Amino acid sequence: MAEDAAQVPLPGRATADRFTALAELGRRDLSLARLAEGHLDAVAIMQELEHARPAPAERWGVWAARPPGPGVTARRTEQGWRLTGLKPYCSGARSCTHALVTADAEDGYRLFAVALDQPGVAPVAGTWPAVGMRGSDTLDVAFADVAARAVGDPEGYLRRAGFLHGGIGVAACWLGGAQAVSAALYSRVATGGANDHAAAHLGAVDLLLHTAQTMVQGAGDAIDADPLDERGEAALRGLRVRALVEKVCTEVMEHVGRATGAGPLCHDERHAQAVADLTVYVRQHHAESNLAELGRLVAREAAKVAR
């Protein structure tokens, strides 16, 4: 994975090609895409904040989930930073060699680089019993006084333009997952098994996928035109793309299920896994919470125009 990642452009440099690569991985295997997206995001973050890249043999994750609860804290010592606490939703918990981990420090919310082979790093068995995304090696990880290196300034992880660009990369993976789910319907029609009912659903699915792909590719071109977000458009763009792709994924699963019935879910292991994976992964979009955030941004932009 690390070797292939070197061929994927960084955000701001042929970003549409980057999104295409992530979508293709998502179509092949959504868990693999999740791991690859995490590594590629780590590469982009380190380049943006440190002008550095991971070593070729390293496999990185970005562990930045921040649900309610104690989380991970960082303290500065004479020997450097130390991390303690529990970080949930760590994809690649047992397969990554390193991770970028967010933690609360006295001077703010920070990002840290952590080598995962040191004592005190402990993936917690049994914390991902779900069938969906089971191949992503996602577990909670406990940190017990673990050495870490600060990456960037306090709050720098969230303030950088790449944080907003990176969210579209996740949506590109979702899109690939929706394409994988749709394969059962395309296959049925291609083999002459389509009546008008199935054909209508296929038409709807094709329209949805084409619309999402066009929007994702257009977002890549827009990022290349303004990689540092000097126009201040990245937040609105990211929210729109992620909301649209989430809607497409949800509707594609609905159309395919209604058109094909229970057969593929019961007898096609690959299709059943694709549906389970996408159902879980697309919930990184926070539904009405993200739509409300989008609505507030749109309202502010409308207010500017009205002045």
C-alpha positions as CSV (number, residue, x, y, z in Angstrom):
1,M,0.0,0.0,0.0
2,A,2.7,2.5,0.9
3,E,4.5,1.9,-2.4
4,D,1.3,2.5,-4.4
5,A,0.5,5.6,-2.4
6,A,3.6,7.3,-3.7
7,Q,2.0,7.3,-7.1
8,V,-1.2,9.1,-5.9
9,P,-1.0,12.9,-6.3
10,L,-1.2,15.2,-3.2
11,P,-4.2,17.4,-2.8
12,G,-3.7,20.5,-5.0
13,R,-1.8,18.6,-7.6
14,A,-4.1,16.6,-10.0
15,T,-6.6,16.2,-7.1
16,A,-9.2,14.8,-9.4
17,D,-6.8,11.9,-10.2
18,R,-6.4,11.4,-6.4
19,F,-10.1,11.1,-6.0
20,T,-10.4,8.7,-8.9
21,A,-7.8,6.5,-7.3
22,L,-9.7,6.4,-4.0
23,A,-13.0,5.7,-5.7
24,E,-11.4,2.8,-7.6
25,L,-10.2,1.4,-4.4
26,G,-13.6,1.8,-2.8
27,R,-15.2,0.0,-5.7
28,R,-12.7,-2.9,-5.2
29,D,-12.8,-3.1,-1.4
30,L,-14.1,-0.4,0.9
31,S,-12.1,-1.6,3.9
32,L,-8.9,-1.4,1.8
33,A,-9.9,2.1,0.6
34,R,-10.4,3.2,4.2
35,L,-6.8,2.1,5.1
36,A,-5.4,3.6,1.9
37,E,-7.3,6.9,2.5
38,G,-5.9,7.1,6.0
39,H,-2.3,6.6,4.8
40,L,-2.7,9.1,2.0
41,D,-4.3,11.6,4.3
42,A,-1.3,11.2,6.7
43,V,1.1,11.8,3.8
44,A,-0.8,15.0,2.8
45,I,-0.9,16.2,6.4
46,M,2.8,15.8,7.0
47,Q,3.6,17.4,3.7
48,E,1.4,20.4,4.5
49,L,2.4,20.9,8.2
50,E,6.1,19.7,8.1
51,H,7.1,19.5,4.4
52,A,8.1,15.9,5.1
53,R,6.8,12.5,4.1
54,P,6.7,9.1,5.8
55,A,9.4,6.5,5.0
56,P,8.5,4.2,2.1
57,A,8.0,1.1,4.2
58,E,5.8,2.8,6.8
59,R,2.0,2.4,6.9
60,W,0.2,5.4,8.6
61,G,-3.2,6.0,9.9
62,V,-5.0,9.2,11.0
63,W,-6.7,8.6,14.3
64,A,-8.7,11.8,14.9
65,A,-12.1,10.6,16.1
66,R,-13.4,12.8,19.0
67,P,-16.7,11.5,20.3
68,P,-17.9,12.5,23.8
69,G,-15.8,11.1,26.6
70,P,-12.3,11.5,28.1
71,G,-10.3,10.8,24.9
72,V,-6.5,11.1,24.7
73,T,-4.5,13.8,26.6
74,A,-1.0,15.0,25.9
75,R,1.5,16.3,28.4
76,R,4.9,17.8,27.8
77,T,7.8,16.4,29.7
78,E,11.6,17.0,29.7
79,Q,11.9,14.0,27.4
80,G,9.1,15.2,25.0
81,W,5.4,14.7,24.6
82,R,3.6,11.7,26.1
83,L,0.1,10.5,25.3
84,T,-2.4,8.8,27.6
85,G,-6.0,7.7,27.1
86,L,-8.3,5.8,24.7
87,K,-8.8,6.7,21.1
88,P,-11.8,5.1,19.3
89,Y,-12.3,4.2,15.7
90,C,-8.6,3.6,14.9
91,S,-8.5,2.0,11.4
92,G,-5.4,-0.1,10.9
93,A,-5.0,-0.5,14.7
94,R,-2.9,-3.7,14.3
95,S,-1.6,-3.2,10.7
96,C,-0.3,0.4,10.7
97,T,3.3,1.1,11.8
98,H,2.6,4.7,12.7
99,A,-0.3,7.0,13.3
100,L,-1.2,10.7,13.5
101,V,-3.2,11.0,16.7
102,T,-5.2,14.0,17.9
103,A,-5.1,14.8,21.7
104,D,-6.0,17.5,24.1
105,A,-3.0,19.4,25.5
106,E,-2.7,22.4,27.9
107,D,-2.1,24.7,24.9
108,G,-5.0,23.3,22.8
109,Y,-6.0,20.5,20.5
110,R,-2.9,19.0,18.9
111,L,-1.8,16.4,16.4
112,F,1.0,13.9,17.2
113,A,3.0,11.4,15.3
114,V,3.3,8.1,17.1
115,A,5.3,5.0,16.4
116,L,3.0,2.1,17.2
117,D,5.6,-0.6,18.0
118,Q,6.4,1.0,21.4
119,P,5.3,-0.2,24.8
120,G,2.0,1.4,26.0
121,V,0.2,1.2,22.6
122,A,-2.5,-1.4,23.0
123,P,-5.3,-2.1,20.5
124,V,-8.4,-3.2,22.5
125,A,-9.7,-6.5,21.3
126,G,-13.5,-6.8,20.7
127,T,-14.2,-3.1,20.1
128,W,-15.3,-3.7,16.5
129,P,-17.8,-6.5,16.5
130,A,-19.6,-5.1,13.4
131,V,-19.8,-7.0,10.1
132,G,-19.5,-3.8,8.1
133,M,-15.9,-2.6,7.5
134,R,-14.6,-5.6,9.3
135,G,-11.6,-5.7,7.0
136,S,-10.5,-2.2,8.0
137,D,-8.9,-3.4,11.3
138,T,-10.7,-0.7,13.2
139,L,-10.4,-0.9,17.0
140,D,-10.1,1.4,20.0
141,V,-6.5,1.9,20.9
142,A,-5.3,2.6,24.5
143,F,-2.2,4.8,25.0
144,A,-0.4,4.5,28.3
145,D,2.3,7.2,28.7
146,V,3.4,6.8,25.0
147,A,6.1,8.9,23.4
148,A,4.9,11.2,20.6
149,R,6.1,14.0,18.4
150,A,4.0,17.1,17.9
151,V,3.0,17.8,14.3
152,G,2.2,21.5,13.6
153,D,0.9,24.0,16.1
154,P,-2.1,23.8,18.5
155,E,-5.3,23.6,16.4
156,G,-3.2,23.5,13.3
157,Y,-4.6,20.2,12.2
158,L,-8.1,21.6,12.0
159,R,-7.2,25.1,10.6
160,R,-5.3,23.9,7.6
161,A,-6.9,24.0,4.2
162,G,-6.1,20.3,3.7
163,F,-8.5,19.3,6.5
164,L,-11.4,20.5,4.3
165,H,-9.9,19.0,1.1
166,G,-9.4,15.7,2.8
167,G,-13.0,15.2,3.6
168,I,-13.8,15.0,-0.1
169,G,-11.3,12.1,-0.4
170,V,-13.4,10.2,2.1
171,A,-16.5,10.9,0.0
172,A,-14.6,9.6,-3.1
173,C,-14.2,6.3,-1.2
174,W,-18.0,6.3,-0.5
175,L,-18.7,6.8,-4.1
176,G,-16.5,3.8,-5.0
177,G,-18.5,1.8,-2.5
178,A,-21.8,2.8,-4.1
179,Q,-20.4,1.8,-7.5
180,A,-19.6,-1.6,-6.0
181,V,-23.1,-2.0,-4.6
182,S,-24.6,-1.1,-8.0
183,A,-22.7,-3.8,-9.8
184,A,-25.4,-6.4,-9.0
185,L,-28.0,-4.3,-10.8
186,Y,-25.8,-3.5,-13.8
187,S,-24.9,-7.2,-14.0
188,R,-28.6,-8.3,-14.0
189,V,-29.4,-5.9,-16.8
190,A,-26.4,-6.8,-18.8
191,T,-27.4,-10.5,-18.8
192,G,-30.9,-9.8,-20.0
193,G,-32.6,-10.0,-16.6
194,A,-34.1,-6.5,-16.6
195,N,-37.8,-5.8,-16.8
196,D,-39.2,-2.3,-16.8
197,H,-39.1,-2.2,-13.1
198,A,-35.3,-3.0,-12.9
199,A,-34.6,-0.8,-15.9
200,A,-36.2,2.2,-14.1
201,H,-34.1,1.6,-11.0
202,L,-31.0,1.2,-13.1
203,G,-31.7,4.6,-14.8
204,A,-32.0,6.2,-11.4
205,V,-28.8,4.6,-10.1
206,D,-26.8,5.6,-13.2
207,L,-28.0,9.2,-12.9
208,L,-27.1,9.3,-9.2
209,L,-23.6,7.8,-9.7
210,H,-22.9,10.0,-12.7
211,T,-23.9,13.2,-10.8
212,A,-21.8,12.3,-7.8
213,Q,-18.8,11.4,-9.9
214,T,-19.1,14.7,-11.8
215,M,-19.3,16.7,-8.6
216,V,-16.3,14.9,-7.0
217,Q,-14.1,15.4,-10.1
218,G,-15.2,19.1,-10.3
219,A,-14.2,19.5,-6.6
220,G,-10.8,18.1,-7.4
221,D,-10.3,20.7,-10.2
222,A,-11.5,23.5,-7.8
223,I,-9.0,22.4,-5.2
224,D,-6.2,22.5,-7.8
225,A,-7.2,26.1,-8.7
226,D,-7.0,27.2,-5.0
227,P,-5.1,24.7,-2.9
228,L,-4.6,27.1,0.0
229,D,-8.3,28.1,0.0
230,E,-7.5,31.7,-0.4
231,R,-11.0,32.3,-1.7
232,G,-12.5,30.7,1.4
233,E,-14.7,28.2,-0.6
234,A,-13.4,24.9,0.7
235,A,-15.7,24.5,3.7
236,L,-18.9,25.0,1.6
237,R,-17.5,22.8,-1.2
238,G,-16.6,20.0,1.2
239,L,-20.0,20.0,2.9
240,R,-21.9,20.0,-0.4
241,V,-19.9,17.2,-1.9
242,R,-20.0,15.0,1.2
243,A,-23.8,15.6,1.6
244,L,-24.4,14.8,-2.1
245,V,-22.3,11.7,-2.1
246,E,-23.9,10.5,1.2
247,K,-27.4,11.0,-0.4
248,V,-26.3,9.1,-3.5
249,C,-25.0,6.2,-1.5
250,T,-28.2,5.9,0.5
251,E,-30.4,6.1,-2.6
252,V,-28.2,3.7,-4.6
253,M,-28.5,1.1,-1.9
254,E,-32.3,1.6,-1.8
255,H,-32.7,1.4,-5.6
256,V,-30.5,-1.7,-6.0
257,G,-32.2,-3.5,-3.1
258,R,-35.7,-2.8,-4.5
259,A,-34.7,-3.8,-8.0
260,T,-32.8,-7.0,-7.2
261,G,-34.7,-8.2,-4.1
262,A,-33.1,-10.4,-1.4
263,G,-31.2,-12.7,-3.8
264,P,-27.8,-10.8,-4.0
265,L,-27.9,-10.0,-0.3
266,C,-28.4,-13.7,0.5
267,H,-26.4,-15.5,-2.1
268,D,-23.7,-13.0,-3.3
269,E,-21.1,-12.7,-0.5
270,R,-19.3,-9.8,-2.3
271,H,-22.4,-7.8,-2.7
272,A,-23.6,-8.4,0.8
273,Q,-20.2,-7.3,2.2
274,A,-20.3,-4.2,-0.1
275,V,-23.7,-3.2,1.3
276,A,-22.6,-3.8,4.9
277,D,-19.4,-1.9,4.4
278,L,-21.0,1.1,2.7
279,T,-23.8,1.3,5.3
280,V,-21.2,1.7,8.0
281,Y,-18.6,3.9,6.3
282,V,-21.1,6.4,4.9
283,R,-22.1,7.2,8.5
284,Q,-19.0,9.3,8.8
285,H,-21.3,11.8,7.4
286,H,-23.3,13.1,10.4
287,A,-26.6,13.4,8.6
288,E,-28.7,16.4,9.7
289,S,-25.9,17.7,11.8
290,N,-23.7,18.2,8.7
291,L,-26.7,19.5,6.7
292,A,-27.4,22.1,9.4
293,E,-23.7,23.2,9.2
294,L,-24.1,23.5,5.5
295,G,-27.3,25.5,5.9
296,R,-25.7,28.0,8.2
297,L,-22.8,28.5,5.8
298,V,-25.2,29.0,2.9
299,A,-27.2,31.5,5.0
300,R,-24.0,33.5,5.8
301,E,-23.1,33.6,2.1
302,A,-26.6,34.7,1.2
303,A,-26.4,37.5,3.8
304,K,-23.1,38.7,2.2
305,V,-24.8,38.9,-1.2
306,A,-27.8,40.8,0.2
307,R,-25.7,43.6,1.8
